[in-house]
Amino acid sequence: FVSIGQYMTKGLVITTSLILLVIALILLYSLYLKRTMSTIAALLGTFVIGYVLTAFISWNSLDWLNPFLNMLPNDLILVQNDRTWYEAIPVTLLLTVIIYGWSIQKVKNSRMVG
């Protein structure tokens, strides 16, 4: 049994970490691909691959290292038989920081002189 307050808090934390990852990926892809449609296609492809890896390949011992584990937070919160709801949040936030830092470095290196 999960109360409404716990469900909303857990869902908000999980969704926020995934939204931050999406924003960082959009920033990185837009710097390299330079077009909106190709950026969206790359983002969609990344998340489709992440969903396939999460849904069809069992990573029981490596769930802590899968940043795409929280793509469907409803199942993660309601069915907690083998794992806890916060397993992938640290690696998702770490990947977000790495991608964001990579994007900042790309912006710094691509400034025009003059």
Phi, psi and omega in degrees: 000131178237127178287163182297320179296316178295317180299315180293320180295312180297316179297321179293318179295314181295314181294321179297317179296322179289323177296319177298321177295318179298315179298317179295319178294320177298317179298313181295312182296323181292331177288326182268326187265336172066359179231143185294313183294322178290327176295315179294321178295319178294320178296315178298317178298320178298316182284332174293315177298318178297320178293318179298317178298322182284318187280324189251347178245125182279118182247038190313315181277344183249018181299330179292342183256007183255103182290347181264008181296331185265022182293329177239084187293338180300311179295323183293322182281316186283325182248094183247050183286311187250353185211164178263160187290338186260012186304311188267359183296315179300317181288328177295315179292322177296315178297323177298315180295319179296314180294319178296317177297320177298319179294318178298318178297320179296320178295317180297321181282342184257012178293141179278139179268134176129000000 
